[in-house]
Amino acid sequence: MKLVRQILKEKGHRFWSVGPETMVIDALKLMAEKEIGALLVLDGGKLVGIMSERDYARKVALKGKSSLETPVREIMTSKVFFVRPQQTVEECMALMTDKHIRHLPVIDGDKVTGVISIGDLVKATIDEKDFMIKQLENYITGGR
C-alpha cells in the first residue's frame, strides 16, 4: 500500500494556511479561491489548528455569527490529528474514519510538509486497485 510520502510526491507538498486572527470571511475566500475544504492554522509557523467547511457551518452559519467579525481561532479545531510521511494509506483512512475527519496535516519531524484529504486517499486506493487489475489481466492472458 502507498505511503503518505508517495501521495505528497505525486500531488505536491503545497498547502494553504491562515493565522488564528484571520477573519473567517477571509479564510472562506481563500478556501473558495483554492478550491479546498480546509486550511491549516499556523501561529508563528507552528500548527495550532485546522479550519474546515464543517467548522464554518457548525460554529458560524448555524449559530448566526458573522464571518466578517469572527476570527478563525474561535471556530478552528485545536486538537489536530496528523500523520507522518511513513504512514500508510490504510492508517490514514482508519484515523479519518475513527475521528470523523477529512483532512490530515503531514508532519515530518516538527515541520508541516503537506496535507492529505480523504479524496487523495480514495484516489490512491483506486489507482492501486486499477494497477492490480491490470497485472492480473496480464497474468491471465499471458500479456497478450
N, C-alpha and C positions, 0 to 999 in steps of 0.2 A: 504494500500500500504506500501511496505517496506520503512524503513528509511535508510539513509546513514550509520548510526552506525551498522545496521544489515548486510549490504553488507560488510563493513570492517571487521566485526566479522567473516564472512564466508570466505572471500578472504585473510584476513590478513592486517595488518597495514603497512607492509613494502613498502617503496617507494625508488626510486633512485634519486640522485641529483648530481649536479656538481656546481662548483663555477663559477662566472662570467668571470674569467680569464682563465678558461679551454679552450683549443683549441677545435674547433668544431670537428675535426677528432677524438679526444679522447672521446667526448660526443657521437659521432656516434658509435664508437666501443662499448661503454657501452650499448647504446640502442640495438645494434645488439646482444651483448652477453646476455642481459637480456630479449630479445625479447619483447621490449616495444616501444611505439610510441612517448613518451615524457619524458622529465626529468625536475624535478624542479630545479631552480637555486637558491641556498642559498648563502648568504653572511653573515658570522658570525652567522649562524643559522637562519637568517631572510630571508623569502621568498621575492626575488627581481624579479623573472621572471619564465618563463617556456619556454623550447625549445622543439619544436616538429619537426617531419619529414617535415611538411609543412614549418616551418621556414627555415629549411635547403634548401629545394627545391626552395623556392621563393627568399631567401636572400643570398644564396651562389651559388648553382648549376646554376640557371638561370641567375645570374649576373656575372658568370665567376670568382668568387672569389675562393681562395684556402682555403679548410677546414684545411689545415696544418698551415695556418698563420692567421686565423680569430678566435678571441676569442668569446666565447658564448655570452658575453654582447652585441656584435654588431648585433646579429641576434635574441636574445631571445625576447619574448613578455613580455614587462614590466607591462602592465596592465593585471594583473592576476585576473580572476574571480574565486571565490572559493565558497564552500558550508560548512555548519555546520553539525555535526553528526545528529542533529534532523530533518534535511530536508528530504523530501520525494523523491522517485524516480521520480515522476511526476515533481516536482520543478526542479530537476536536468536536466531532459530531456528538459523542457521548456527553461532553461537557455542555455543549449548547442545548442538547435535549434536556439534560438534568436541571440546568439553571434557567431554561426558557429564554435564551438569548440568541441573537442572530449575528453578532459581530464580536470578534476576539482580537484584541491587540496582540501583536507578536513582539515579545521582549527577548533580546539577546544580551545576556549579562544584565546591565541595568539600563539599556537603551531600547527605546521603541524602534522597531525596524519595519513595521508594516501593520496592516490589519487584514484579517481574512473574514469573509462573510459566509453565511450558510450557502449562498449561491456559488461561491468559489469551491466549497466542499462538494456540493452536488455536481458541479461541472467536472471536478477531478474524479469523482466516483464514476460518472458516466463515461468519461474518457478512458478510464481504466477498464471498465466493463467492455466497451467497444473494442479496445485493443485485445482483450482476452477472447472475445468472439471471433475476431479476425484470425487470431492464432489458431483457435480450434477449427475454424473453417479450412484454413490452410493445411492443418494436420489431417483432417478428414478427407479432403480432396487431393492430398498429396502435392499441394502447391500449384495445382492446375488453374 
